[in-house]
């Protein structure tokens, strides 16, 4: 890991190596995914590439309602770039 981290850019870090089968596919064999979305409302040039700048008041209750609607669904195949084959 030390050698890998030495050649990677500063914004990428290897923390753990896990052996997988030679034909494992990072996209199609994943058993879970986590997506984090960040919003900031005070101008900050250091967050520009990491979060969405929204300088207006957020309605947290509306955001929670929208998130609850998304959680009702489990078929997101219409968002796939290619047809899922599994």
MARMI-799009 format. One record per residue (C-alpha): residue number from 1; x, y, z. Coordinates in pm, 1 decimal. Layout:
REM residues N
<pt><nr>NUM</nr><u>X</u><v>Y</v><w>Z</w></pt>
...
END
This chain:
REM residues 86
<pt><nr>1</nr><u>0.0</u><v>0.0</v><w>0.0</w></pt>
<pt><nr>2</nr><u>285.8</u><v>236.7</v><w>76.0</w></pt>
<pt><nr>3</nr><u>420.4</u><v>211.4</v><w>-279.1</w></pt>
<pt><nr>4</nr><u>75.9</u><v>251.3</v><w>-433.0</w></pt>
<pt><nr>5</nr><u>1.7</u><v>563.0</v><w>-227.7</w></pt>
<pt><nr>6</nr><u>342.1</u><v>705.0</v><w>-316.8</w></pt>
<pt><nr>7</nr><u>252.2</u><v>716.8</v><w>-687.7</w></pt>
<pt><nr>8</nr><u>-114.5</u><v>816.7</v><w>-656.5</w></pt>
<pt><nr>9</nr><u>-230.3</u><v>1180.9</v><w>-666.7</w></pt>
<pt><nr>10</nr><u>-279.8</u><v>1347.1</v><w>-326.0</w></pt>
<pt><nr>11</nr><u>-659.4</u><v>1325.9</v><w>-350.3</w></pt>
<pt><nr>12</nr><u>-660.3</u><v>943.4</v><w>-383.6</w></pt>
<pt><nr>13</nr><u>-558.9</u><v>713.6</v><w>-96.7</w></pt>
<pt><nr>14</nr><u>-546.7</u><v>334.7</v><w>-75.1</w></pt>
<pt><nr>15</nr><u>-650.8</u><v>230.1</v><w>275.5</w></pt>
<pt><nr>16</nr><u>-707.8</u><v>-140.7</v><w>232.4</w></pt>
<pt><nr>17</nr><u>-641.2</u><v>-413.1</v><w>-23.3</w></pt>
<pt><nr>18</nr><u>-890.7</u><v>-696.4</v><w>-57.7</w></pt>
<pt><nr>19</nr><u>-826.2</u><v>-994.5</v><w>-287.0</w></pt>
<pt><nr>20</nr><u>-1101.2</u><v>-1057.2</v><w>-544.8</w></pt>
<pt><nr>21</nr><u>-1153.9</u><v>-1305.1</v><w>-825.1</w></pt>
<pt><nr>22</nr><u>-959.3</u><v>-1226.1</v><w>-1144.7</w></pt>
<pt><nr>23</nr><u>-1281.2</u><v>-1163.7</v><w>-1340.7</w></pt>
<pt><nr>24</nr><u>-1442.5</u><v>-940.8</v><w>-1073.5</w></pt>
<pt><nr>25</nr><u>-1598.0</u><v>-623.2</v><w>-1210.6</w></pt>
<pt><nr>26</nr><u>-1604.5</u><v>-315.2</v><w>-985.0</w></pt>
<pt><nr>27</nr><u>-1934.1</u><v>-196.5</v><w>-1129.9</w></pt>
<pt><nr>28</nr><u>-2136.5</u><v>-511.2</v><w>-1185.1</w></pt>
<pt><nr>29</nr><u>-2016.0</u><v>-721.7</v><w>-890.0</w></pt>
<pt><nr>30</nr><u>-2059.8</u><v>-457.9</v><w>-619.7</w></pt>
<pt><nr>31</nr><u>-2298.8</u><v>-565.2</v><w>-345.3</w></pt>
<pt><nr>32</nr><u>-2361.0</u><v>-210.9</v><w>-220.2</w></pt>
<pt><nr>33</nr><u>-2285.7</u><v>150.2</v><w>-298.6</w></pt>
<pt><nr>34</nr><u>-2288.3</u><v>470.1</v><w>-99.6</w></pt>
<pt><nr>35</nr><u>-2328.7</u><v>813.1</v><w>-252.8</w></pt>
<pt><nr>36</nr><u>-2268.7</u><v>1129.8</v><w>-53.2</w></pt>
<pt><nr>37</nr><u>-2382.0</u><v>1464.2</v><w>-187.0</w></pt>
<pt><nr>38</nr><u>-2261.7</u><v>1785.0</v><w>-26.0</w></pt>
<pt><nr>39</nr><u>-2417.1</u><v>2130.4</v><w>-44.0</w></pt>
<pt><nr>40</nr><u>-2262.0</u><v>2447.6</v><w>91.8</w></pt>
<pt><nr>41</nr><u>-2418.4</u><v>2790.9</v><w>113.0</w></pt>
<pt><nr>42</nr><u>-2120.4</u><v>3013.8</v><w>191.3</w></pt>
<pt><nr>43</nr><u>-1884.1</u><v>3083.4</v><w>-93.6</w></pt>
<pt><nr>44</nr><u>-1568.9</u><v>2876.2</v><w>-46.2</w></pt>
<pt><nr>45</nr><u>-1321.4</u><v>2817.6</v><w>-330.7</w></pt>
<pt><nr>46</nr><u>-1184.7</u><v>2505.8</v><w>-159.3</w></pt>
<pt><nr>47</nr><u>-1520.8</u><v>2326.3</v><w>-184.0</w></pt>
<pt><nr>48</nr><u>-1589.3</u><v>2414.2</v><w>-546.7</w></pt>
<pt><nr>49</nr><u>-1490.9</u><v>2073.4</v><w>-684.7</w></pt>
<pt><nr>50</nr><u>-1629.9</u><v>1872.9</v><w>-391.8</w></pt>
<pt><nr>51</nr><u>-1977.8</u><v>2008.0</v><w>-329.7</w></pt>
<pt><nr>52</nr><u>-2264.6</u><v>2200.5</v><w>-484.2</w></pt>
<pt><nr>53</nr><u>-2279.7</u><v>2571.6</v><w>-408.8</w></pt>
<pt><nr>54</nr><u>-2636.5</u><v>2676.4</v><w>-330.2</w></pt>
<pt><nr>55</nr><u>-2640.8</u><v>3027.0</v><w>-177.2</w></pt>
<pt><nr>56</nr><u>-3009.4</u><v>3018.3</v><w>-84.3</w></pt>
<pt><nr>57</nr><u>-3194.4</u><v>2894.8</v><w>223.6</w></pt>
<pt><nr>58</nr><u>-3254.6</u><v>2519.3</v><w>211.1</w></pt>
<pt><nr>59</nr><u>-3583.6</u><v>2371.0</v><w>325.0</w></pt>
<pt><nr>60</nr><u>-3455.4</u><v>2064.4</v><w>511.2</w></pt>
<pt><nr>61</nr><u>-3807.0</u><v>1920.0</v><w>550.4</w></pt>
<pt><nr>62</nr><u>-3862.5</u><v>1932.2</v><w>172.9</w></pt>
<pt><nr>63</nr><u>-3525.6</u><v>1763.4</v><w>117.6</w></pt>
<pt><nr>64</nr><u>-3617.5</u><v>1486.5</v><w>363.1</w></pt>
<pt><nr>65</nr><u>-3953.9</u><v>1439.6</v><w>189.3</w></pt>
<pt><nr>66</nr><u>-3780.6</u><v>1408.0</v><w>-148.1</w></pt>
<pt><nr>67</nr><u>-3528.3</u><v>1159.2</v><w>-7.0</w></pt>
<pt><nr>68</nr><u>-3810.9</u><v>950.0</v><w>137.6</w></pt>
<pt><nr>69</nr><u>-3975.1</u><v>927.3</v><w>-205.5</w></pt>
<pt><nr>70</nr><u>-3650.7</u><v>804.6</v><w>-365.5</w></pt>
<pt><nr>71</nr><u>-3617.2</u><v>535.2</v><w>-94.9</w></pt>
<pt><nr>72</nr><u>-3952.6</u><v>387.9</v><w>-202.7</w></pt>
<pt><nr>73</nr><u>-3794.5</u><v>267.5</v><w>-527.0</w></pt>
<pt><nr>74</nr><u>-3541.1</u><v>-6.1</v><w>-590.3</w></pt>
<pt><nr>75</nr><u>-3536.7</u><v>-23.7</v><w>-970.1</w></pt>
<pt><nr>76</nr><u>-3302.7</u><v>238.5</v><w>-1111.7</w></pt>
<pt><nr>77</nr><u>-3220.3</u><v>59.4</v><w>-1436.8</w></pt>
<pt><nr>78</nr><u>-3345.1</u><v>355.2</v><w>-1638.9</w></pt>
<pt><nr>79</nr><u>-3040.6</u><v>547.6</v><w>-1511.0</w></pt>
<pt><nr>80</nr><u>-2790.2</u><v>285.6</v><w>-1633.0</w></pt>
<pt><nr>81</nr><u>-2558.6</u><v>372.6</v><w>-1921.9</w></pt>
<pt><nr>82</nr><u>-2584.2</u><v>16.3</v><w>-2049.5</w></pt>
<pt><nr>83</nr><u>-2836.7</u><v>-257.6</v><w>-1989.4</w></pt>
<pt><nr>84</nr><u>-2774.6</u><v>-449.8</v><w>-1669.9</w></pt>
<pt><nr>85</nr><u>-2705.0</u><v>-815.9</v><w>-1739.3</w></pt>
<pt><nr>86</nr><u>-2735.9</u><v>-959.6</v><w>-1391.7</w></pt>
END
